[in-house]
Amino acid sequence: MALYCLLSIVITKVTCCQALAGEPGTEKLERYEFQRIRMGVPWRLVFYAESGEKAIEAAESAFSRVKELDRMMSDYDPDSELNQLCKNSRPGKPVHVSEDLYRVIKFSICLYYRTNGDFDITVGGITDLWRRAWRKKKMPAAQKIRAELKKVGSNKIRLDSAHRTVELLEPEMRLDLGAIAKGYAADEALKVLKNNGILRVLIDASGDIVVGDPPPGKSAWVIGIAPLKNPKAEPTEFLNIANASVATSGDANRYVEIDGTRYSHIVNPHTGIGLTTSSSVTVISPDGITADALASALSLVGPCTRKKLLRQYHSEAFIVIGTKNGIQTWESTCFNRYRRKPSQ
């Protein structure tokens, strides 16, 4: 396996209808593929359906659901539910939110405590500073980072499950769900497709991959791992995945170099500074929200917390880290079971 890795996708083309394996007399299924820009990135749906009409209807419903969630959780759109929450909530003023937004914030706060604050959605003000730094290729002002750090901490969010409200306990807090929203949206898109009778599904949300049942006659979907230094290169190794999710977090393409130092898009919520250690984290989890969030969290936590998190979330991971002493790799105990064997 290449030392640096990034998820890519490999799908065998199907040019004719196929019957469901092991289910005689059932309808024949044909492969369909749809692509749209959602959440600012390309989304790709690949699935098997009985007819083109049913496939189009299901795909439109899935993409509509993702669009709905983007309108809720975008930190770019000033009118999004997330930004309206940040605008209107303050100490003593909880805000009623949608079930979707409440669920994602609750999941994020739980992960915040389990990572000792390394995973934190309250870094919105800091990530905004770094976006500007990326455009100007200039470090954010130290005093501005210090000012935003005072607002950071998911322990400053109060949830009320009985009334489904969120209260921000620090004035002018800004939330950023960029490390979790795509995974949640992919899970919801899968639910929509399943409700439409589409079970053999692969959803690729620009690297956050969620899959249902495998293609007809197959035991799994095949996910390729390509070299991180050259993400467009052919995959060097493959994973077999079914009814699970795979996500990756790394700085192959998402970094800025300022005064000779490379800063990742992943920001340390304790310091307000982008990570300077190059890394790639690939996570396999039962669902998209978990894989997406853990891929970011594992980029920050230490070895002991890393192992504990993977146990708690029933997940596996492969991690590559660039250190002063060269490249180091680490993988969880059962990650290898997902590797596609050469004979397969």
Secondary structure as the mmCIF struct_conf table of DSSP 4:
data_model
#
loop_
_struct_conf.conf_type_id
_struct_conf.id
_struct_conf.beg_label_comp_id
_struct_conf.beg_label_asym_id
_struct_conf.beg_label_seq_id
_struct_conf.end_label_comp_id
_struct_conf.end_label_asym_id
_struct_conf.end_label_seq_id
BEND BEND1 LEU A 3 TYR A 4
STRN STRN1 CYS A 5 ILE A 9
BEND BEND2 CYS A 16 CYS A 16
STRN STRN2 GLN A 18 ALA A 19
HELX_LH_PP_P HELX_LH_PP_P1 LEU A 20 LEU A 20
TURN_TY1_P TURN_TY1_P1 ALA A 21 GLY A 22
TURN_TY1_P TURN_TY1_P2 PRO A 24 GLY A 25
HELX_LH_PP_P HELX_LH_PP_P2 THR A 26 GLU A 27
STRN STRN3 LYS A 28 ARG A 38
TURN_TY1_P TURN_TY1_P3 MET A 39 GLY A 40
STRN STRN4 VAL A 41 ALA A 49
BEND BEND3 GLU A 50 GLU A 50
HELX_RH_AL_P HELX_RH_AL_P1 GLY A 52 MET A 73
BEND BEND4 ASP A 75 TYR A 76
TURN_TY1_P TURN_TY1_P4 PRO A 78 ASP A 79
BEND BEND5 SER A 80 SER A 80
HELX_RH_AL_P HELX_RH_AL_P2 GLU A 81 ASN A 88
STRN STRN5 ARG A 90 ARG A 90
TURN_TY1_P TURN_TY1_P5 PRO A 91 GLY A 92
STRN STRN6 LYS A 93 LYS A 93
STRN STRN7 VAL A 95 HIS A 96
HELX_RH_AL_P HELX_RH_AL_P3 GLU A 99 ARG A 114
TURN_TY1_P TURN_TY1_P6 THR A 115 GLY A 117
BEND BEND6 ASP A 118 PHE A 119
TURN_TY1_P TURN_TY1_P7 ILE A 121 THR A 122
HELX_RH_AL_P HELX_RH_AL_P4 GLY A 124 LYS A 136
TURN_TY1_P TURN_TY1_P8 LYS A 137 LYS A 137
HELX_LH_PP_P HELX_LH_PP_P3 MET A 139 ALA A 141
HELX_RH_AL_P HELX_RH_AL_P5 ALA A 142 LEU A 149
TURN_TY1_P TURN_TY1_P9 LYS A 150 LYS A 151
HELX_RH_3T_P HELX_RH_3T_P1 SER A 154 LYS A 156
STRN STRN8 ILE A 157 ASP A 160
TURN_TY1_P TURN_TY1_P10 SER A 161 ARG A 164
STRN STRN9 THR A 165 LEU A 168
BEND BEND7 LEU A 169 GLU A 170
TURN_TY1_P TURN_TY1_P11 PRO A 171 GLU A 172
TURN_TY1_P TURN_TY1_P12 GLY A 178 ILE A 180
HELX_RH_AL_P HELX_RH_AL_P6 ALA A 181 ASN A 195
TURN_TY1_P TURN_TY1_P13 ASN A 196 GLY A 197
BEND BEND8 ARG A 200 ARG A 200
STRN STRN10 VAL A 201 ALA A 205
TURN_TY1_P TURN_TY1_P14 SER A 206 GLY A 207
STRN STRN11 ASP A 208 VAL A 211
BEND BEND9 ASP A 213 ASP A 213
HELX_LH_PP_P HELX_LH_PP_P4 PRO A 214 PRO A 215
TURN_TY1_P TURN_TY1_P15 PRO A 216 GLY A 217
BEND BEND10 SER A 219 ALA A 220
STRN STRN12 TRP A 221 PRO A 227
TURN_TY1_P TURN_TY1_P16 LEU A 228 LYS A 229
BEND BEND11 ASN A 230 ASN A 230
TURN_TY1_P TURN_TY1_P17 PRO A 231 LYS A 232
BEND BEND12 ALA A 233 ALA A 233
HELX_LH_PP_P HELX_LH_PP_P5 GLU A 234 PRO A 235
BEND BEND13 THR A 236 THR A 236
STRN STRN13 GLU A 237 ILE A 241
BEND BEND14 ALA A 242 ASN A 243
STRN STRN14 ALA A 244 GLY A 250
BEND BEND15 ALA A 252 ARG A 254
STRN STRN15 TYR A 255 ILE A 258
TURN_TY1_P TURN_TY1_P18 ASP A 259 GLY A 260
STRN STRN16 THR A 261 SER A 264
BEND BEND16 HIS A 265 ILE A 266
STRN STRN17 VAL A 267 VAL A 267
TURN_TY1_P TURN_TY1_P19 PRO A 269 THR A 271
STRN STRN18 GLY A 274 GLY A 274
BEND BEND17 THR A 277 THR A 277
STRN STRN19 SER A 279 SER A 285
BEND BEND18 PRO A 286 ASP A 287
HELX_RH_AL_P HELX_RH_AL_P7 GLY A 288 ALA A 297
TURN_TY1_P TURN_TY1_P20 LEU A 298 LEU A 300
BEND BEND19 VAL A 301 VAL A 301
HELX_RH_AL_P HELX_RH_AL_P8 PRO A 303 GLN A 312
TURN_TY1_P TURN_TY1_P21 TYR A 313 HIS A 314
STRN STRN20 GLU A 316 THR A 323
TURN_TY1_P TURN_TY1_P22 LYS A 324 ASN A 325
STRN STRN21 GLY A 326 GLU A 331
TURN_TY1_P TURN_TY1_P23 THR A 333 CYS A 334
HELX_RH_3T_P HELX_RH_3T_P2 PHE A 335 TYR A 338
STRN STRN22 ARG A 339 ARG A 339
HELX_LH_PP_P HELX_LH_PP_P6 ARG A 340 LYS A 341
TURN_TY1_P TURN_TY1_P24 PRO A 342 SER A 343
#
